[in-house]
């Protein structure tokens, strides 16, 4: 055979070799259950990790059920990162099964195990309240075990992963201080947050804010008439100026409380939407965890009579989106 006849075969072999090399160099995939987990993985992993998220914006993790394609994604992942403490209630069996054969990290449980800040007791079958990401400093405690888990699947990136974990920790701690400063501007009698379900206990404990959920920790059960009347009575008694809907929950329960409170001559309104169990849409302030907590802080402070302080320099990447969010809030 002539050299000209051999050339196509040689080119195919060379191309296959290149593709094989690229595949070998591609970063390992981490499958995260929620946006809060995925954002934290991405913040530490950067380009060393291919981060995929199972549940997108507006998806309630308490109710999510795995599809056949989800199971395949679990199977293919180099690491499965999830919250733990029962947040992904419908996925618990799937996570337990893959935990026996694949590397997994329950990030909230890992964060709670790192330091002195204790967990909060749950209800409705939850031994522990799973919403730890609402306390920025407590969530930062999970960055060391996350860094170690990512280093195990991408050892060549150990130095970069450590640096990124340190940077993200400094930002979360700056956020923690800013949230405390923000909530402190709300007049004390009005420093109460009432929302659709009890996702904000860690936020309230960390930032000295009394919180009341119309529903409990889970969203699987509807609030009853007694729950609605109880919360309406608190609003009327305390003179709470605003209550809040959540982006993952139908607002009808909050609207029922609003109507019941007004029947008691309370002057109260819906103060805006809070991000509880899911991040916001891409491009908005709440598209990542830090922005989500900034958005919640702004919404609460604005509706309850406080003043929003400027962001610290450590949070300058969020300054532009914060400005746009505040402009939209007053429109």
ABEGO torsion letter per residue (X at the ends): XBAAAAAAAAAAAAAAAAAAAAAAABBBBBBBABAAAAAAAAAAAEAABBBBBABBBGBBAAABBBBAAAAAAAAABABBBBAEGGABAAAAAAAAAAAAABBBBBAAAAAAAABABBBBBBBGGBABBABAAABAAAAAAAAAAAAAAAAAABAAAAAAAAAAAAAAAAAAAAAAAAAAAAAAABBAAABBBBBABBAAAAAAAAAGBBBBBABBABAABBBBAAAAAAAAAAAAAAGBABBBBBAABBAAAAAAAAAAAAAAGBBBBBAEBBBAABBBBBGBAAABAAAAAAAAAAAAAAAAGBBBBBBBAAAAAAAAAAAAAAAAAAX
